[in-house]
């Protein structure tokens, strides 16, 4: 399990909408993670995108923190010897 640490900011920019932290995570199953986050109160910040390198989604947590999810294509996980 991985843990993420965060520190409170007290500047006006850090506490304003539009200037929130943006946390990015590489995940293995976007189709599982997005519905789970929506059930926990997150909202989509645009549609899921399907660029050539993998799937990308942006969500906003209930407290306004932006969350980026990236699921790489399976061929990107293959390493050559």
MARTIVO-649399 format. One record per atom (N, C-alpha, C): residue in three letters; y, z, x; atom name; residue number from 1. Coordinates in nm, 4 decimals, padded with zeros to 6 digits. Example, Ala and Ser with C-alpha at 12.3 -4.5 7.8 and 13.67 -1.06 7.14 Angstrom:
BEGIN
+-----+----------+----------+----------+------+-----+
! res !        Y !        Z !        X ! atom !   n !
+-----+----------+----------+----------+------+-----+
! ALA ! -00.5690 !  00.7800 !  01.3190 !    N !   1 !
! ALA ! -00.4500 !  00.7800 !  01.2300 !   CA !   1 !
! ALA ! -00.3300 !  00.7800 !  01.3200 !    C !   1 !
! SER ! -00.2250 !  00.7080 !  01.2850 !    N !   2 !
! SER ! -00.1060 !  00.7140 !  01.3670 !   CA !   2 !
! SER !  00.0030 !  00.7870 !  01.2900 !    C !   2 !
+-----+----------+----------+----------+------+-----+
***
This chain:
BEGIN
+-----+----------+----------+----------+------+-----+
! res !        Y !        Z !        X ! atom !   n !
+-----+----------+----------+----------+------+-----+
! UNK ! -00.1171 !  00.0000 !  00.0839 !    N !   1 !
! UNK !  00.0000 !  00.0000 !  00.0000 !   CA !   1 !
! UNK !  00.1238 !  00.0000 !  00.0887 !    C !   1 !
! UNK !  00.2210 ! -00.0793 !  00.0527 !    N !   2 !
! UNK !  00.3469 ! -00.0846 !  00.1265 !   CA !   2 !
! UNK !  00.4516 ! -00.0054 !  00.0519 !    C !   2 !
! UNK !  00.5420 !  00.0545 !  00.1262 !    N !   3 !
! UNK !  00.6490 !  00.1314 !  00.0658 !   CA !   3 !
! UNK !  00.7819 !  00.0704 !  00.1047 !    C !   3 !
! UNK !  00.8775 !  00.0813 !  00.0149 !    N !   4 !
! UNK !  01.0115 !  00.0302 !  00.0380 !   CA !   4 !
! UNK !  01.1073 !  00.1478 !  00.0320 !    C !   4 !
! UNK !  01.1958 !  00.1563 !  00.1277 !    N !   5 !
! UNK !  01.2973 !  00.2608 !  00.1267 !   CA !   5 !
! UNK !  01.4321 !  00.2011 !  00.0921 !    C !   5 !
! UNK !  01.5145 !  00.2779 !  00.0260 !    N !   6 !
! UNK !  01.6488 !  00.2327 ! -00.0105 !   CA !   6 !
! UNK !  01.7459 !  00.3477 !  00.0105 !    C !   6 !
! UNK !  01.8684 !  00.3128 !  00.0367 !    N !   7 !
! UNK !  01.9715 !  00.4133 !  00.0563 !   CA !   7 !
! UNK !  02.0847 !  00.3858 ! -00.0415 !    C !   7 !
! UNK !  02.1357 !  00.4887 ! -00.1056 !    N !   8 !
! UNK !  02.2442 !  00.4725 ! -00.2026 !   CA !   8 !
! UNK !  02.3706 !  00.4255 ! -00.1319 !    C !   8 !
! UNK !  02.4397 !  00.3340 ! -00.1971 !    N !   9 !
! UNK !  02.5672 !  00.2874 ! -00.1459 !   CA !   9 !
! UNK !  02.6783 !  00.3393 ! -00.2348 !    C !   9 !
! UNK !  02.7913 !  00.3741 ! -00.1779 !    N !  10 !
! UNK !  02.8999 !  00.4258 ! -00.2599 !   CA !  10 !
! UNK !  03.0217 !  00.3347 ! -00.2597 !    C !  10 !
! UNK !  03.0107 !  00.2179 ! -00.1992 !    N !  11 !
! UNK !  03.1231 !  00.1252 ! -00.2021 !   CA !  11 !
! UNK !  03.1273 !  00.0551 ! -00.3372 !    C !  11 !
! UNK !  03.2440 !  00.0097 ! -00.3756 !    N !  12 !
! UNK !  03.2586 ! -00.0571 ! -00.5052 !   CA !  12 !
! UNK !  03.1718 ! -00.1823 ! -00.5130 !    C !  12 !
! UNK !  03.1650 ! -00.2592 ! -00.4051 !    N !  13 !
! UNK !  03.0846 ! -00.3818 ! -00.4060 !   CA !  13 !
! UNK !  02.9372 ! -00.3506 ! -00.4252 !    C !  13 !
! UNK !  02.8875 ! -00.2475 ! -00.3594 !    N !  14 !
! UNK !  02.7455 ! -00.2134 ! -00.3699 !   CA !  14 !
! UNK !  02.7086 ! -00.1626 ! -00.5081 !    C !  14 !
! UNK !  02.8044 ! -00.1083 ! -00.5813 !    N !  15 !
! UNK !  02.7773 ! -00.0514 ! -00.7138 !   CA !  15 !
! UNK !  02.8142 ! -00.1457 ! -00.8272 !    C !  15 !
! UNK !  02.8628 ! -00.2654 ! -00.7978 !    N !  16 !
! UNK !  02.9067 ! -00.3591 ! -00.9007 !   CA !  16 !
! UNK !  02.7986 ! -00.4600 ! -00.9332 !    C !  16 !
! UNK !  02.7990 ! -00.5066 ! -01.0557 !    N !  17 !
! UNK !  02.7073 ! -00.6129 ! -01.0963 !   CA !  17 !
! UNK !  02.7406 ! -00.7381 ! -01.0168 !    C !  17 !
! UNK !  02.6386 ! -00.8075 ! -00.9725 !    N !  18 !
! UNK !  02.6604 ! -00.9271 ! -00.8926 !   CA !  18 !
! UNK !  02.6541 ! -00.8999 ! -00.7433 !    C !  18 !
! UNK !  02.6647 ! -00.7741 ! -00.7048 !    N !  19 !
! UNK !  02.6572 ! -00.7364 ! -00.5640 !   CA !  19 !
! UNK !  02.5407 ! -00.6425 ! -00.5380 !    C !  19 !
! UNK !  02.4420 ! -00.6467 ! -00.6255 !    N !  20 !
! UNK !  02.3298 ! -00.5541 ! -00.6122 !   CA !  20 !
! UNK !  02.2405 ! -00.5949 ! -00.4953 !    C !  20 !
! UNK !  02.1594 ! -00.5011 ! -00.4488 !    N !  21 !
! UNK !  02.0610 ! -00.5374 ! -00.3463 !   CA !  21 !
! UNK !  01.9669 ! -00.6449 ! -00.3996 !    C !  21 !
! UNK !  01.9136 ! -00.7252 ! -00.3116 !    N !  22 !
! UNK !  01.8175 ! -00.8284 ! -00.3506 !   CA !  22 !
! UNK !  01.6918 ! -00.8037 ! -00.2695 !    C !  22 !
! UNK !  01.5891 ! -00.7528 ! -00.3359 !    N !  23 !
! UNK !  01.4621 ! -00.7241 ! -00.2700 !   CA !  23 !
! UNK !  01.3696 ! -00.8428 ! -00.2873 !    C !  23 !
! UNK !  01.3102 ! -00.8899 ! -00.1798 !    N !  24 !
! UNK !  01.2188 ! -01.0038 ! -00.1845 !   CA !  24 !
! UNK !  01.0789 ! -00.9596 ! -00.1449 !    C !  24 !
! UNK !  00.9809 ! -01.0092 ! -00.2203 !    N !  25 !
! UNK !  00.8422 ! -00.9744 ! -00.1943 !   CA !  25 !
! UNK !  00.7559 ! -01.0990 ! -00.1943 !    C !  25 !
! UNK !  00.6685 ! -01.1116 ! -00.0961 !    N !  26 !
! UNK !  00.5639 ! -01.2138 ! -00.0961 !   CA !  26 !
! UNK !  00.4465 ! -01.1537 ! -00.1721 !    C !  26 !
! UNK !  00.3978 ! -01.2244 ! -00.2730 !    N !  27 !
! UNK !  00.2888 ! -01.1717 ! -00.3549 !   CA !  27 !
! UNK !  00.1786 ! -01.2760 ! -00.3666 !    C !  27 !
! UNK !  00.0625 ! -01.2328 ! -00.4126 !    N !  28 !
! UNK ! -00.0511 ! -01.3242 ! -00.4230 !   CA !  28 !
! UNK ! -00.0696 ! -01.3810 ! -00.5629 !    C !  28 !
! UNK ! -00.0094 ! -01.3201 ! -00.6667 !    N !  29 !
! UNK ! -00.0312 ! -01.3671 ! -00.8034 !   CA !  29 !
! UNK !  00.0944 ! -01.3490 ! -00.8877 !    C !  29 !
! UNK !  00.1801 ! -01.4497 ! -00.8875 !    N !  30 !
! UNK !  00.3046 ! -01.4458 ! -00.9633 !   CA !  30 !
! UNK !  00.2783 ! -01.4362 ! -01.1131 !    C !  30 !
! UNK !  00.1741 ! -01.5047 ! -01.1604 !    N !  31 !
! UNK !  00.1449 ! -01.5048 ! -01.3044 !   CA !  31 !
! UNK !  00.1005 ! -01.3670 ! -01.3534 !    C !  31 !
! UNK !  00.0574 ! -01.2800 ! -01.2648 !    N !  32 !
! UNK !  00.0234 ! -01.1421 ! -01.3014 !   CA !  32 !
! UNK !  00.1447 ! -01.0506 ! -01.2867 !    C !  32 !
! UNK !  00.2216 ! -01.0688 ! -01.1813 !    N !  33 !
! UNK !  00.3328 ! -00.9784 ! -01.1506 !   CA !  33 !
! UNK !  00.4487 ! -00.9906 ! -01.2488 !    C !  33 !
! UNK !  00.4856 ! -01.1127 ! -01.2870 !    N !  34 !
! UNK !  00.6024 ! -01.1311 ! -01.3734 !   CA !  34 !
! UNK !  00.5842 ! -01.0619 ! -01.5086 !    C !  34 !
! UNK !  00.4749 ! -01.0847 ! -01.5821 !    N !  35 !
! UNK !  00.4599 ! -01.0143 ! -01.7102 !   CA !  35 !
! UNK !  00.4588 ! -00.8617 ! -01.6953 !    C !  35 !
! UNK !  00.4004 ! -00.8124 ! -01.5875 !    N !  36 !
! UNK !  00.3985 ! -00.6669 ! -01.5658 !   CA !  36 !
! UNK !  00.5393 ! -00.6132 ! -01.5451 !    C !  36 !
! UNK !  00.6213 ! -00.6849 ! -01.4676 !    N !  37 !
! UNK !  00.7591 ! -00.6411 ! -01.4460 !   CA !  37 !
! UNK !  00.8412 ! -00.6503 ! -01.5742 !    C !  37 !
! UNK !  00.8177 ! -00.7537 ! -01.6545 !    N !  38 !
! UNK !  00.8881 ! -00.7659 ! -01.7825 !   CA !  38 !
! UNK !  00.8525 ! -00.6498 ! -01.8749 !    C !  38 !
! UNK !  00.7262 ! -00.6095 ! -01.8758 !    N !  39 !
! UNK !  00.6843 ! -00.4958 ! -01.9583 !   CA !  39 !
! UNK !  00.7494 ! -00.3655 ! -01.9114 !    C !  39 !
! UNK !  00.7844 ! -00.3580 ! -01.7840 !    N !  40 !
! UNK !  00.8493 ! -00.2389 ! -01.7291 !   CA !  40 !
! UNK !  01.0008 ! -00.2419 ! -01.7455 !    C !  40 !
! UNK !  01.0539 ! -00.3474 ! -01.8102 !    N !  41 !
! UNK !  01.1965 ! -00.3525 ! -01.8397 !   CA !  41 !
! UNK !  01.2784 ! -00.4506 ! -01.7593 !    C !  41 !
! UNK !  01.2171 ! -00.5233 ! -01.6673 !    N !  42 !
! UNK !  01.2908 ! -00.6244 ! -01.5908 !   CA !  42 !
! UNK !  01.3231 ! -00.7429 ! -01.6814 !    C !  42 !
! UNK !  01.4234 ! -00.8201 ! -01.6436 !    N !  43 !
! UNK !  01.4559 ! -00.9433 ! -01.7160 !   CA !  43 !
! UNK !  01.4586 ! -01.0585 ! -01.6159 !    C !  43 !
! UNK !  01.4197 ! -01.1749 ! -01.6632 !    N !  44 !
! UNK !  01.4207 ! -01.2941 ! -01.5776 !   CA !  44 !
! UNK !  01.5645 ! -01.3342 ! -01.5485 !    C !  44 !
! UNK !  01.5902 ! -01.3782 ! -01.4279 !    N !  45 !
! UNK !  01.7206 ! -01.4300 ! -01.3890 !   CA !  45 !
! UNK !  01.7042 ! -01.5787 ! -01.3604 !    C !  45 !
! UNK !  01.6690 ! -01.6526 ! -01.4638 !    N !  46 !
! UNK !  01.6410 ! -01.7949 ! -01.4511 !   CA !  46 !
! UNK !  01.4921 ! -01.8203 ! -01.4622 !    C !  46 !
! UNK !  01.4540 ! -01.9464 ! -01.4680 !    N !  47 !
! UNK !  01.3123 ! -01.9809 ! -01.4841 !   CA !  47 !
! UNK !  01.2335 ! -01.9654 ! -01.3539 !    C !  47 !
! UNK !  01.1024 ! -01.9568 ! -01.3681 !    N !  48 !
! UNK !  01.0148 ! -01.9615 ! -01.2509 !   CA !  48 !
! UNK !  01.0241 ! -02.1022 ! -01.1941 !    C !  48 !
! UNK !  01.0367 ! -02.1132 ! -01.0637 !    N !  49 !
! UNK !  01.0488 ! -02.2442 ! -00.9994 !   CA !  49 !
! UNK !  00.9216 ! -02.2739 ! -00.9218 !    C !  49 !
! UNK !  00.8911 ! -02.4006 ! -00.9122 !    N !  50 !
! UNK !  00.7674 ! -02.4456 ! -00.8477 !   CA !  50 !
! UNK !  00.7973 ! -02.5451 ! -00.7361 !    C !  50 !
! UNK !  00.8673 ! -02.5033 ! -00.6307 !    N !  51 !
! UNK !  00.8911 ! -02.5954 ! -00.5202 !   CA !  51 !
! UNK !  00.7606 ! -02.6268 ! -00.4470 !    C !  51 !
! UNK !  00.7653 ! -02.7235 ! -00.3589 !    N !  52 !
! UNK !  00.6445 ! -02.7703 ! -00.2897 !   CA !  52 !
! UNK !  00.5745 ! -02.6606 ! -00.2096 !    C !  52 !
! UNK !  00.6476 ! -02.5607 ! -00.1633 !    N !  53 !
! UNK !  00.5876 ! -02.4577 ! -00.0775 !   CA !  53 !
! UNK !  00.5299 ! -02.3395 ! -00.1543 !    C !  53 !
! UNK !  00.5520 ! -02.3284 ! -00.2855 !    N !  54 !
! UNK !  00.4977 ! -02.2170 ! -00.3630 !   CA !  54 !
! UNK !  00.5810 ! -02.1874 ! -00.4859 !    C !  54 !
! UNK !  00.5494 ! -02.0793 ! -00.5551 !    N !  55 !
! UNK !  00.6208 ! -02.0391 ! -00.6765 !   CA !  55 !
! UNK !  00.7249 ! -01.9329 ! -00.6414 !    C !  55 !
! UNK !  00.8396 ! -01.9394 ! -00.7106 !    N !  56 !
! UNK !  00.9487 ! -01.8465 ! -00.6860 !   CA !  56 !
! UNK !  01.0022 ! -01.7957 ! -00.8194 !    C !  56 !
! UNK !  01.0252 ! -01.6651 ! -00.8289 !    N !  57 !
! UNK !  01.0846 ! -01.6065 ! -00.9491 !   CA !  57 !
! UNK !  01.1908 ! -01.5055 ! -00.9079 !    C !  57 !
! UNK !  01.2959 ! -01.4969 ! -00.9883 !    N !  58 !
! UNK !  01.4006 ! -01.3967 ! -00.9669 !   CA !  58 !
! UNK !  01.4124 ! -01.3141 ! -01.0943 !    C !  58 !
! UNK !  01.4109 ! -01.1834 ! -01.0787 !    N !  59 !
! UNK !  01.4223 ! -01.0914 ! -01.1910 !   CA !  59 !
! UNK !  01.5280 ! -00.9871 ! -01.1585 !    C !  59 !
! UNK !  01.5742 ! -00.9193 ! -01.2630 !    N !  60 !
! UNK !  01.6676 ! -00.8083 ! -01.2451 !   CA !  60 !
! UNK !  01.6028 ! -00.6838 ! -01.3043 !    C !  60 !
! UNK !  01.5980 ! -00.5767 ! -01.2263 !    N !  61 !
! UNK !  01.5377 ! -00.4519 ! -01.2727 !   CA !  61 !
! UNK !  01.6282 ! -00.3887 ! -01.3787 !    C !  61 !
! UNK !  01.5773 ! -00.2912 ! -01.4544 !    N !  62 !
! UNK !  01.6601 ! -00.2261 ! -01.5561 !   CA !  62 !
! UNK !  01.7888 ! -00.1648 ! -01.5002 !    C !  62 !
! UNK !  01.7879 ! -00.1240 ! -01.3735 !    N !  63 !
! UNK !  01.9094 ! -00.0675 ! -01.3148 !   CA !  63 !
! UNK !  01.9917 ! -00.1701 ! -01.2376 !    C !  63 !
! UNK !  01.9591 ! -00.2983 ! -01.2521 !    N !  64 !
! UNK !  02.0420 ! -00.4053 ! -01.1980 !   CA !  64 !
! UNK !  02.0039 ! -00.4596 ! -01.0622 !    C !  64 !
! UNK !  01.9014 ! -00.4076 ! -00.9994 !    N !  65 !
! UNK !  01.8607 ! -00.4567 ! -00.8674 !   CA !  65 !
! UNK !  01.7887 ! -00.5904 ! -00.8836 !    C !  65 !
! UNK !  01.8272 ! -00.6879 ! -00.8034 !    N !  66 !
! UNK !  01.7624 ! -00.8188 ! -00.8070 !   CA !  66 !
! UNK !  01.6306 ! -00.8122 ! -00.7311 !    C !  66 !
! UNK !  01.5283 ! -00.8773 ! -00.7885 !    N !  67 !
! UNK !  01.3953 ! -00.8806 ! -00.7284 !   CA !  67 !
! UNK !  01.3533 ! -01.0260 ! -00.7152 !    C !  67 !
! UNK !  01.3225 ! -01.0678 ! -00.5946 !    N !  68 !
! UNK !  01.2723 ! -01.2023 ! -00.5701 !   CA !  68 !
! UNK !  01.1236 ! -01.1968 ! -00.5406 !    C !  68 !
! UNK !  01.0475 ! -01.2831 ! -00.6073 !    N !  69 !
! UNK !  00.9033 ! -01.2899 ! -00.5850 !   CA !  69 !
! UNK !  00.8677 ! -01.4281 ! -00.5331 !    C !  69 !
! UNK !  00.7795 ! -01.4335 ! -00.4357 !    N !  70 !
! UNK !  00.7369 ! -01.5610 ! -00.3776 !   CA !  70 !
! UNK !  00.5858 ! -01.5609 ! -00.3636 !    C !  70 !
! UNK !  00.5214 ! -01.6596 ! -00.4245 !    N !  71 !
! UNK !  00.3771 ! -01.6802 ! -00.4093 !   CA !  71 !
! UNK !  00.3569 ! -01.8116 ! -00.3356 !    C !  71 !
! UNK !  00.3181 ! -01.8060 ! -00.2080 !    N !  72 !
! UNK !  00.2997 ! -01.9301 ! -00.1321 !   CA !  72 !
! UNK !  00.1810 ! -02.0096 ! -00.1835 !    C !  72 !
! UNK !  00.1864 ! -02.1407 ! -00.1611 !    N !  73 !
! UNK !  00.0694 ! -02.2239 ! -00.1906 !   CA !  73 !
! UNK ! -00.0460 ! -02.1774 ! -00.1037 !    C !  73 !
! UNK ! -00.1663 ! -02.1938 ! -00.1534 !    N !  74 !
! UNK ! -00.2833 ! -02.1445 ! -00.0804 !   CA !  74 !
! UNK ! -00.2971 ! -02.2099 !  00.0565 !    C !  74 !
! UNK ! -00.2552 ! -02.3349 !  00.0700 !    N !  75 !
! UNK ! -00.2700 ! -02.4021 !  00.1989 !   CA !  75 !
! UNK ! -00.1796 ! -02.3414 !  00.3042 !    C !  75 !
! UNK ! -00.0731 ! -02.2712 !  00.2652 !    N !  76 !
! UNK !  00.0131 ! -02.2062 !  00.3637 !   CA !  76 !
! UNK ! -00.0539 ! -02.0840 !  00.4250 !    C !  76 !
! UNK ! -00.1518 ! -02.0289 !  00.3549 !    N !  77 !
! UNK ! -00.2208 ! -01.9111 !  00.4054 !   CA !  77 !
! UNK ! -00.3290 ! -01.9466 !  00.5067 !    C !  77 !
! UNK ! -00.3603 ! -02.0746 !  00.5194 !    N !  78 !
! UNK ! -00.4653 ! -02.1184 !  00.6110 !   CA !  78 !
! UNK ! -00.4050 ! -02.1349 !  00.7501 !    C !  78 !
! UNK ! -00.4682 ! -02.0741 !  00.8484 !    N !  79 !
! UNK ! -00.4204 ! -02.0882 !  00.9861 !   CA !  79 !
! UNK ! -00.5156 ! -02.1781 !  01.0626 !    C !  79 !
! UNK ! -00.4607 ! -02.2582 !  01.1501 !    N !  80 !
! UNK ! -00.5461 ! -02.3459 !  01.2307 !   CA !  80 !
! UNK ! -00.5876 ! -02.2732 !  01.3579 !    C !  80 !
! UNK ! -00.7043 ! -02.3063 !  01.4067 !    N !  81 !
! UNK ! -00.7570 ! -02.2401 !  01.5272 !   CA !  81 !
! UNK ! -00.6988 ! -02.3011 !  01.6521 !    C !  81 !
+-----+----------+----------+----------+------+-----+
***
